[in-house]
Amino acid sequence: METTATLQPTKAEIVKKAKAYITKLFEEKLPKQLVYHNLDHTVNTVREARALGQDAGLSEEDQEALVLAAWFHDAGYTEEYDGHEYRSMVLAEQWLQEQHYPADRTALVVDMIRATHRDEPRTTQLQHLLVDADMSNTGREDFAARAELLRAEWEVAQGRTFSNVGWAESQLDFLMSFKFLTTVAKSRYKEQLKENIKDQRKLLKKTEKKRKEKDKARTETFAEPKRGIETMFRTMYGNHMKLSDMADKKANMMISLNAVLISVIITYLGTKVGGKTAVLSPAITHNPVLSIPMGILLLTSLGSVVSAILSAQPDVTSFKWLKKSPEIATNRRVNLLFFGNFTKLNLDDFQGGMRELMRQKDALYTNMVTDVYYLGEVLSRKYRLLRVSYTIFMVGLILTALSFGIVLLYKL
């Protein structure tokens, strides 16, 4: 009868099987967005764990347990992201039991994997060695490239986004505060860790410089006149003037049309009989139903002409509180280039405000932007009232035509 001992694989076999199992597991179940915690990271961790174990002079059994823990330490990523270490422990324990691995050695492997969680205690040499192997990228030449992969993974898998400067700062802080746990890891990685810190500082300075240049490029147009800005304002002012002129012409057309209609209706309703003005014309007297469409038309014309007059009525934006508080004439809501504002000030306050305006780099553009805003408000009011006038006129004509049709049918 075959004993359990004869079923136990040799060191070379168990490690080889673990490699094959993890490789297949990652290929089938690891999410594609995990571009850092993937098979490549696990292979690097295994390689560094072997090297650190040899440098530390581990026994063959401990070296085997360390390598097995390295293969399984990120297996839990195939099922969950946060707390993956605990799933890795379960997967490692199940697999090792299936391989008839000794229970005490299985427990040792599981405890090493537990130590890779940031909140778990690390007390043994094997735990320290595995953690150092897992974090060995901080002391390798490919740190920057691997860090960018981690950034991409966090953005996709966890929705954590970083600006270039923010990421560079976080990586520098991480490198500055990071410490290896074992003497062999410190000896193996300390020089490259120092180089990575220097490179990260240079990268941070370079990134900050680029950001400042971009910010300057976005804002420097306010420091001095630029042809593009002047063209933009010239176009905006021209468009506003054209739209205002169009609104006034449309309003004048509605005023003229409705004034004529009102005159005709009043003339039609009032006729002279025997030298005296009658209350109603003979047509209305003989057919009183006609008063309905005529009344609708009269009310339509009246409502339309009133809305049109309000639209064409001059509207000047001004601030009455400027008389009481001239010291805030430089408020961004106030446009000192517009007569509706500066006429509320006396000459001294106006001159002081203009001098302050000319001293500031962006104050002139701020005033022009404010002017365009209030021009837009006036235009919005004009077109709103004009729309009301046209709507009343259109609806009134429809109702008048319908009522005339009803009157004709009634008469028949």
C-alpha positions in Angstrom: 0.0 0.0 0.0 1.3 3.4 -1.0 1.9 5.8 1.9 1.3 9.6 2.1 5.0 10.2 2.1 5.4 8.5 -1.3 2.7 10.8 -2.7 4.5 14.0 -1.6 6.2 15.6 -4.6 9.9 16.6 -4.5 11.0 20.2 -4.2 11.6 20.6 -7.9 8.2 19.0 -8.7 6.1 21.0 -6.3 7.6 24.3 -7.5 7.2 23.4 -11.1 3.6 22.4 -10.6 2.9 25.6 -8.7 4.3 27.6 -11.6 2.1 25.7 -14.1 -0.9 26.1 -11.9 -0.5 29.9 -11.4 0.3 30.5 -15.1 -2.8 28.7 -16.2 -4.9 30.4 -13.5 -3.8 33.9 -14.5 -4.3 33.2 -18.2 -7.9 32.0 -17.6 -9.2 34.2 -14.7 -7.1 37.2 -14.1 -8.9 40.4 -15.3 -7.3 42.0 -18.3 -7.2 45.5 -16.7 -4.7 44.3 -14.1 -1.6 45.4 -16.0 0.6 45.6 -12.9 -0.5 42.7 -10.7 -0.2 40.2 -13.4 1.9 37.1 -14.2 4.9 39.2 -15.0 4.9 40.7 -11.5 4.5 37.3 -9.9 7.5 35.9 -12.0 9.6 38.9 -10.9 8.6 38.3 -7.3 9.6 34.6 -7.5 12.9 35.5 -9.1 13.7 38.0 -6.4 12.5 35.7 -3.6 14.9 33.0 -4.8 17.8 35.5 -4.9 17.0 36.9 -1.4 16.6 33.4 0.0 20.0 32.3 -1.3 21.6 35.5 0.0 20.0 34.8 3.4 21.3 31.2 3.4 17.9 29.6 3.8 17.6 25.8 4.1 16.2 24.0 1.2 12.8 23.5 2.9 12.5 27.2 3.8 13.6 28.2 0.3 10.9 26.0 -1.2 8.2 27.4 1.1 9.4 31.0 0.2 9.2 30.3 -3.5 5.8 28.7 -3.2 4.4 31.7 -1.3 5.8 34.0 -4.0 4.0 32.1 -6.7 0.7 32.2 -4.8 0.9 35.7 -3.1 -1.2 37.4 -5.8 -3.4 34.5 -6.8 -6.4 36.1 -5.1 -6.5 38.9 -7.7 -8.3 36.4 -9.9 -11.3 36.7 -7.6 -11.2 40.1 -5.9 -9.0 43.2 -5.7 -9.2 44.6 -2.2 -8.2 41.9 0.3 -6.9 39.6 -2.4 -4.2 38.4 0.0 -6.8 36.4 2.0 -8.1 34.8 -1.1 -4.5 34.0 -2.1 -4.1 32.2 1.3 -7.2 30.1 0.6 -6.2 29.2 -2.9 -2.6 28.3 -1.8 -3.9 26.1 1.1 -6.4 24.2 -1.1 -3.8 23.6 -3.8 -1.1 22.5 -1.4 -3.5 20.1 0.3 -4.4 18.6 -3.0 -0.7 18.0 -3.6 -0.4 16.3 -0.2 2.1 18.9 0.9 2.9 18.6 4.7 0.4 20.5 6.8 3.0 22.4 8.8 4.7 23.6 5.7 1.4 24.6 4.1 0.7 26.7 7.2 4.1 28.3 6.8 3.3 29.3 3.2 -0.1 30.6 4.1 1.4 32.8 7.0 3.9 34.3 4.6 1.2 35.2 2.1 -0.8 36.8 5.0 2.2 39.0 5.8 1.9 40.7 2.3 -1.3 42.4 3.4 -0.4 46.0 4.5 -2.3 45.7 7.9 -0.9 42.3 8.9 2.1 41.9 11.3 5.4 40.7 9.9 7.5 38.9 12.5 9.5 36.1 10.9 12.5 36.1 8.5 10.5 34.3 5.8 7.7 36.8 6.0 10.2 39.7 5.7 11.9 38.1 2.7 8.6 37.6 0.9 7.5 41.2 1.5 10.9 42.5 0.3 10.6 40.4 -2.8 7.1 41.6 -3.5 8.3 45.2 -3.1 11.6 44.7 -4.9 10.5 46.9 -7.8 11.4 50.0 -5.7 15.0 48.9 -5.9 15.1 47.9 -9.5 15.8 49.9 -12.7 12.3 49.3 -14.1 10.6 51.1 -11.1 9.3 54.1 -13.2 7.8 51.8 -15.9 6.2 49.5 -13.4 4.8 52.5 -11.5 3.1 53.7 -14.6 1.5 50.3 -15.0 0.2 50.5 -11.4 -1.2 54.0 -12.1 -3.1 52.7 -15.1 -4.4 49.7 -13.2 -5.7 51.9 -10.3 -7.4 54.2 -12.8 -9.2 51.3 -14.5 -9.8 48.9 -11.7 -10.5 51.3 -8.8 -11.3 54.6 -10.5 -8.4 56.4 -8.8 -7.1 59.1 -11.0 -4.0 61.2 -10.6 -2.6 64.3 -12.3 1.0 63.9 -13.5 2.3 66.1 -10.7 0.1 64.4 -8.1 1.4 60.9 -9.2 5.0 62.0 -9.3 4.6 63.5 -5.8 3.0 60.3 -4.4 5.7 58.1 -5.9 8.4 60.2 -4.4 6.8 60.2 -1.0 6.4 56.4 -1.2 10.1 55.9 -2.1 11.3 58.3 0.6 9.3 56.5 3.3 9.8 52.9 2.1 12.3 50.6 4.0 13.3 47.1 3.2 12.8 44.6 6.1 15.8 42.4 5.7 19.6 43.0 5.6 20.0 41.1 2.3 17.3 43.2 0.6 18.8 46.4 1.8 22.2 45.3 0.5 20.8 44.1 -2.8 18.5 47.1 -3.6 19.8 50.1 -1.6 21.9 51.7 -4.4 19.2 51.4 -7.0 16.6 52.7 -4.5 18.7 55.8 -4.1 18.9 56.2 -7.8 15.2 55.8 -8.2 14.6 58.5 -5.5 16.9 60.9 -7.5 15.2 60.1 -10.8 11.8 60.6 -9.2 12.9 64.0 -7.9 14.0 65.0 -11.3 10.8 63.7 -12.9 8.8 65.7 -10.3 10.7 68.9 -11.1 10.3 68.3 -14.9 6.5 67.6 -14.5 6.0 70.7 -12.4 7.8 72.7 -14.9 5.7 71.4 -17.7 2.5 72.1 -15.7 3.6 75.7 -15.0 4.4 76.2 -18.7 0.9 75.0 -19.6 -0.7 77.2 -17.0 1.3 80.1 -18.3 0.3 79.4 -21.8 -3.4 79.3 -20.8 -3.3 82.5 -18.8 -0.6 84.7 -20.4 -3.0 86.0 -23.0 -4.5 88.2 -20.2 -1.1 89.8 -19.6 -0.9 91.7 -22.9 -3.2 92.4 -25.8 -3.5 89.6 -28.3 -4.9 89.8 -31.8 -7.0 86.7 -31.3 -8.7 88.1 -28.2 -9.3 91.5 -29.8 -10.8 89.8 -32.9 -13.0 87.7 -30.6 -14.3 90.7 -28.7 -14.8 92.7 -32.0 -16.8 89.9 -33.5 -18.9 89.5 -30.3 -19.7 93.2 -30.1 -20.5 93.3 -33.8 -22.9 90.3 -33.5 -24.6 91.8 -30.5 -25.1 95.1 -32.3 -26.6 93.3 -35.4 -28.9 91.2 -33.3 -30.1 94.3 -31.4 -30.7 96.2 -34.7 -32.7 93.2 -36.0 -34.8 93.1 -32.9 -35.6 96.8 -33.1 -36.6 96.5 -36.8 -38.9 93.6 -36.0 -40.4 95.4 -33.1 -41.0 98.5 -35.3 -42.6 96.4 -37.9 -45.0 94.9 -35.4 -45.7 98.4 -33.9 -46.5 99.8 -37.3 -48.7 96.9 -38.4 -50.7 96.7 -35.2 -51.1 100.5 -35.0 -52.7 100.4 -38.5 -54.9 97.5 -37.5 -56.1 99.2 -34.4 -56.8 102.4 -36.3 -58.9 100.5 -38.9 -60.8 98.6 -36.3 -61.7 101.7 -34.3 -62.7 103.5 -37.5 -64.8 100.5 -38.5 -66.5 100.3 -35.1 -67.2 104.0 -34.8 -69.3 105.8 -37.5 -71.0 109.1 -37.6 -74.8 109.3 -37.8 -76.5 112.7 -38.2 -73.3 114.5 -37.3 -72.8 112.5 -34.1 -70.6 109.6 -33.4 -72.5 106.3 -32.9 -71.4 103.8 -30.3 -71.3 101.0 -32.8 -71.3 100.9 -36.6 -74.5 99.9 -38.4 -72.8 96.6 -39.4 -72.2 95.7 -35.7 -75.7 96.9 -34.7 -77.4 94.7 -37.3 -75.1 91.8 -36.7 -73.8 91.9 -33.1 -72.1 88.5 -33.5 -69.4 90.3 -35.6 -68.3 92.0 -32.4 -66.6 88.7 -31.3 -64.0 88.4 -34.1 -63.5 92.2 -34.1 -63.0 92.2 -30.4 -60.5 89.3 -30.7 -58.6 91.1 -33.4 -58.5 94.4 -31.4 -57.2 92.6 -28.3 -54.7 90.8 -30.4 -53.3 94.0 -31.9 -53.3 95.7 -28.6 -51.4 92.9 -26.8 -48.9 92.5 -29.7 -48.2 96.2 -30.0 -47.6 96.5 -26.2 -45.1 93.6 -26.3 -43.4 95.1 -29.3 -43.1 98.5 -27.6 -41.6 97.0 -24.5 -39.1 95.1 -26.6 -38.0 98.3 -28.5 -38.0 100.4 -25.3 -34.4 101.4 -24.3 -33.0 99.4 -21.4 -29.8 100.6 -19.7 -28.1 98.4 -17.1 -27.1 100.4 -14.1 -26.3 100.0 -10.4 -28.0 102.5 -8.1 -25.8 101.3 -5.2 -22.7 102.8 -6.9 -23.9 106.3 -5.7 -23.7 105.1 -2.1 -20.6 102.9 -2.5 -18.3 104.4 -5.1 -15.3 102.8 -3.5 -16.3 99.4 -5.0 -16.3 100.8 -8.6 -13.7 98.2 -9.5 -16.2 95.4 -8.7 -16.1 92.8 -11.5 -19.9 93.3 -11.9 -19.4 97.0 -12.8 -18.3 98.0 -16.3 -16.6 101.4 -16.0 -16.5 101.6 -19.8 -20.4 101.8 -20.0 -22.2 105.1 -19.4 -25.0 103.4 -17.6 -22.5 102.5 -14.8 -20.0 105.3 -14.6 -22.6 108.1 -14.7 -23.6 107.0 -11.2 -20.2 108.1 -10.0 -18.8 111.5 -9.6 -15.7 112.6 -11.6 -13.1 111.8 -8.9 -14.5 108.3 -8.3 -14.7 107.6 -12.0 -11.1 108.8 -12.6 -9.9 106.6 -9.7 -11.7 103.6 -11.0 -10.2 104.1 -14.5 -6.7 104.5 -13.2 -7.1 101.2 -11.2 -8.5 99.6 -14.4 -5.4 100.6 -16.4 -3.0 99.3 -13.7 -4.4 95.8 -13.7 -3.4 93.4 -16.4 -6.7 91.6 -16.9 -9.1 94.3 -15.6 -9.7 95.7 -19.1 -10.8 92.3 -20.4 -12.9 91.7 -17.3 -14.7 94.9 -18.1 -15.3 94.0 -21.7 -16.5 90.5 -20.7 -18.9 92.2 -18.2 -20.1 94.5 -20.9 -20.8 91.6 -23.3 -22.7 89.8 -20.5 -25.1 92.7 -19.8 -25.5 93.3 -23.6 -26.6 89.6 -23.8 -29.1 90.2 -20.9 -30.7 93.1 -22.8 -30.8 91.1 -26.0 -32.4 88.2 -24.2 -35.2 90.5 -22.8 -35.7 92.1 -26.3 -36.1 88.8 -28.1 -38.3 87.3 -25.3 -40.8 90.2 -25.6 -40.5 90.1 -29.4 -41.4 86.4 -29.3 -44.4 87.2 -27.1 -45.5 89.9 -29.5 -45.3 87.6 -32.6 -47.0 84.7 -30.7 -49.9 86.9 -29.6 -50.3 88.2 -33.2 -50.2 84.7 -34.7 -52.7 83.2 -32.2 -54.9 86.2 -32.5 -55.1 86.0 -36.2 -56.0 82.3 -36.1 -58.7 82.9 -33.5 -60.1 85.9 -35.5 -60.2 83.8 -38.7 -61.9 80.9 -36.8 -64.4 83.2 -35.2 -65.3 84.9 -38.5 -65.9 81.4 -40.0 -68.2 80.5 -37.1 -70.0 83.9 -37.6 -70.6 83.1 -41.3 -71.9 79.7 -40.5 -74.2 81.1 -37.8 -75.5 83.7 -40.3 -76.2 81.1 -42.9 
